[in-house]
Amino acid sequence: MDFSIRLENLLEERNVTQKQLSIELHIAATTLSGYINEYREPDFQTLVRIARYFDVSTDYLLGLCPEKKPVPSSLSPAEGALVHIFRSLSPERQELLTEQAKFYQSLNAKASKKNG
């Protein structure tokens, strides 16, 4: 997947218009349109601003890695998989998953009290 497709997907995921993003990044709407229509490429500074705006890595934007943000290396593979799944969800589903995790955490705490 190339930069233009990833940028367009991020706009859709966040429900942001091209005009809104161009205003936020202080670039011309025609410049942003050029990125999406593949006849322009951002300079390094603009690429970093786009990554920061969407909270993704520049490697993701450039198509060098599939994850929007790299998983910290201190995590186990299972923890990294959970982080990856969590980040791929919409904010509403992230909230639901967090609530489920809290529920299981409370069950685990109750079981520990019983056994301890």
C-alpha positions in Angstrom: 0.0 0.0 0.0 1.5 3.3 -1.0 1.5 6.7 0.7 -1.5 8.2 -1.1 -3.7 5.2 -0.2 -2.6 5.3 3.5 -3.2 9.0 3.7 -6.6 8.7 2.2 -7.5 5.8 4.6 -6.3 7.8 7.6 -8.5 10.8 6.5 -11.5 8.4 6.2 -10.8 6.6 9.5 -10.6 9.9 11.4 -13.4 11.5 9.5 -11.2 14.5 8.5 -11.6 16.3 5.2 -8.7 17.2 3.0 -9.5 20.9 3.6 -9.4 20.4 7.4 -6.1 18.6 7.2 -4.6 21.2 4.9 -5.6 23.9 7.4 -4.2 21.9 10.4 -0.9 21.3 8.6 -0.6 24.8 7.1 -0.3 23.5 3.6 -2.3 24.4 0.5 -5.3 22.2 -0.2 -4.0 21.7 -3.7 -0.7 20.3 -2.3 -2.6 17.8 -0.1 -4.7 16.8 -3.1 -1.5 16.2 -5.0 -0.3 13.8 -2.3 -3.6 11.9 -2.6 -3.7 11.9 -6.4 0.0 10.8 -6.5 1.4 13.7 -8.4 3.2 15.2 -5.4 5.2 13.9 -2.5 5.6 15.6 0.9 9.0 16.8 2.0 10.4 15.3 5.2 9.1 18.0 7.5 5.5 17.7 6.1 5.7 13.9 6.3 6.6 14.1 10.0 3.7 16.6 10.6 1.3 14.2 8.9 2.6 11.3 11.0 2.2 13.3 14.2 -1.2 14.5 13.3 -2.5 11.0 12.7 -0.3 9.5 15.5 1.3 7.0 13.1 4.9 6.3 12.2 6.5 7.8 9.1 7.5 4.2 8.2 3.8 3.3 8.1 3.0 6.3 5.9 5.8 5.3 3.5 4.6 1.7 3.4 7.7 0.3 5.1 5.7 -1.4 7.9 2.1 -2.5 8.3 1.7 -1.3 11.8 0.6 2.3 12.3 2.9 2.6 15.3 5.7 0.2 16.1 5.2 -2.1 19.1 7.7 -1.3 21.9 10.4 -4.0 22.0 10.0 -4.6 25.7 6.6 -6.3 25.1 6.3 -10.0 24.7 4.9 -11.2 21.3 1.5 -11.8 22.9 1.5 -8.3 24.4 2.6 -6.8 21.1 -0.2 -8.7 19.3 -2.7 -7.2 21.7 -1.3 -3.7 21.2 -1.5 -4.2 17.4 -5.1 -5.4 17.6 -6.1 -2.5 20.0 -4.5 0.1 17.6 -6.4 -1.3 14.6 -9.8 -0.8 16.3 -12.0 2.3 16.2 -12.0 4.4 19.3 -15.4 3.0 20.3 -14.2 -0.6 20.0 -11.0 0.3 21.9 -13.2 1.5 24.7 -15.2 -1.7 24.7 -12.0 -3.8 24.7 -10.6 -1.8 27.6 -13.8 -2.4 29.6 -13.6 -6.1 28.9 -10.0 -6.2 30.0 -10.9 -4.4 33.2 -13.7 -7.0 33.8 -11.3 -9.9 33.4 -8.8 -8.1 35.6 -11.4 -7.8 38.4 -12.3 -11.5 38.0 -8.6 -12.3 38.3 -8.3 -10.2 41.5 -11.3 -11.9 43.0 -9.9 -15.3 42.2 -6.5 -14.4 43.8 -8.3 -13.2 47.0 -10.2 -16.5 47.2 -7.0 -18.6 46.7 -4.7 -16.4 48.7 
